[in-house]
Amino acid sequence: MRTTSANPSVLLMTTGDEIRSSFRTGSAQNLALYFDKHIELVIDTEAVDFHELRAKHAELILATFFRKHPPKDFQYVYQGGSARSRYITGVYQTGGQRFSVYLLMRQDAQHHLVIDTLHLRKS
């Protein structure tokens, strides 16, 4: 669930922990709590390449991905950004396959970090 805080670094840490947990458990539903209303979603193994997809549709596509590729592990590789945006790269591991993950988050009007872009590419 989104957390409101006067301290942006606390908000980022909480959001980052919850996103990491969503990948580790394969929970599209929990991850979708952080989606913007429309997101860019790319999953190369599923031939998914949408530059503007409604959050609910993205959640359904991601749920299918997690069913086909159940999580074994997920680790952040790098995080960076500015006061109003954040990007995260990571590695999602599943039964012998690895996927590079790229997330771009931005601050919405309510000062919540929301996922604007999500790419999963087989590595």
C-alpha positions as CSV (number, residue, x, y, z in Angstrom):
1,M,0.0,0.0,0.0
2,R,1.3,3.5,-0.8
3,T,2.7,5.4,2.1
4,T,2.6,9.1,2.5
5,S,5.5,10.7,4.3
6,A,7.0,14.2,4.5
7,N,10.4,12.6,4.0
8,P,10.9,11.4,0.4
9,S,13.7,9.0,1.2
10,V,11.4,7.2,3.7
11,L,8.7,7.0,1.0
12,L,11.3,5.7,-1.5
13,M,12.6,3.0,0.8
14,T,9.1,1.8,1.7
15,T,8.0,1.8,-1.9
16,G,11.2,0.0,-3.0
17,D,10.8,-2.6,-0.3
18,E,7.2,-3.3,-1.4
19,I,8.1,-3.5,-5.1
20,R,11.0,-5.9,-4.3
21,S,8.6,-8.0,-2.3
22,S,6.1,-8.1,-5.1
23,F,8.7,-9.4,-7.5
24,R,10.0,-12.0,-5.0
25,T,6.5,-13.4,-4.4
26,G,5.3,-13.0,-8.0
27,S,2.4,-10.7,-7.0
28,A,1.1,-8.7,-10.0
29,Q,-1.7,-7.5,-7.8
30,N,0.6,-5.9,-5.2
31,L,3.0,-4.5,-7.9
32,A,0.0,-3.0,-9.7
33,L,-0.7,-0.9,-6.6
34,Y,2.2,1.3,-7.7
35,F,1.3,1.5,-11.4
36,D,0.4,4.9,-12.9
37,K,-3.0,5.0,-14.6
38,H,-1.2,4.1,-17.9
39,I,2.2,2.5,-18.1
40,E,4.7,1.4,-20.7
41,L,5.1,-2.4,-20.4
42,V,7.6,-4.5,-22.3
43,I,8.1,-8.2,-21.8
44,D,10.2,-9.6,-24.6
45,T,9.5,-13.3,-24.0
46,E,5.8,-12.7,-24.2
47,A,5.9,-10.4,-27.3
48,V,4.4,-7.6,-25.1
49,D,5.4,-4.1,-26.2
50,F,2.8,-1.5,-25.1
51,H,3.8,2.1,-24.8
52,E,0.6,3.1,-23.2
53,L,-1.4,0.4,-21.4
54,R,-4.1,0.8,-18.8
55,A,-2.9,-0.3,-15.4
56,K,-5.5,-3.1,-15.0
57,H,-4.5,-4.6,-18.4
58,A,-0.8,-4.4,-17.4
59,E,-1.6,-6.2,-14.1
60,L,-3.3,-9.0,-16.0
61,I,-0.4,-9.4,-18.4
62,L,2.1,-9.4,-15.6
63,A,0.0,-12.0,-13.6
64,T,0.3,-14.3,-16.7
65,F,4.0,-13.7,-16.8
66,F,4.4,-14.6,-13.1
67,R,2.4,-17.8,-13.6
68,K,4.6,-18.8,-16.6
69,H,7.8,-17.8,-14.9
70,P,7.3,-18.2,-11.1
71,P,9.9,-16.3,-9.0
72,K,13.0,-17.9,-7.5
73,D,14.7,-14.6,-6.6
74,F,14.7,-10.9,-7.3
75,Q,17.5,-8.5,-6.5
76,Y,18.0,-4.8,-7.2
77,V,21.2,-4.1,-9.2
78,Y,21.1,-0.3,-9.2
79,Q,18.8,2.6,-8.1
80,G,19.1,6.2,-9.0
81,G,17.2,9.3,-10.0
82,S,16.2,12.7,-8.7
83,A,13.7,14.2,-6.2
84,R,10.7,13.6,-8.6
85,S,11.7,10.4,-10.4
86,R,13.5,7.1,-9.7
87,Y,14.8,4.3,-11.8
88,I,15.6,0.8,-10.7
89,T,17.4,-2.0,-12.5
90,G,17.2,-5.5,-11.2
91,V,17.4,-9.2,-11.9
92,Y,14.4,-11.5,-11.7
93,Q,15.3,-15.2,-11.6
94,T,13.0,-18.1,-12.3
95,G,13.6,-21.8,-12.9
96,G,16.8,-21.5,-14.9
97,Q,16.0,-18.2,-16.6
98,R,17.0,-14.6,-15.7
99,F,15.3,-11.5,-16.7
100,S,16.7,-8.0,-16.6
101,V,14.2,-5.6,-15.0
102,Y,14.0,-1.9,-15.6
103,L,11.5,0.3,-13.7
104,L,11.0,4.0,-14.1
105,M,9.0,5.7,-11.4
106,R,7.8,9.3,-11.2
107,Q,6.1,11.4,-8.6
108,D,2.4,11.9,-9.2
109,A,0.3,14.9,-8.2
110,Q,-0.2,13.4,-4.7
111,H,3.6,13.0,-4.3
112,H,3.4,9.2,-4.5
113,L,6.0,7.4,-6.6
114,V,4.2,5.5,-9.3
115,I,5.6,3.0,-11.9
116,D,5.5,4.7,-15.3
117,T,7.6,2.1,-17.2
118,L,8.3,-1.6,-16.6
119,H,10.5,-3.7,-18.9
120,L,11.4,-7.4,-18.4
121,R,13.9,-8.7,-20.9
122,K,15.4,-12.2,-20.9
123,S,19.1,-12.0,-20.2
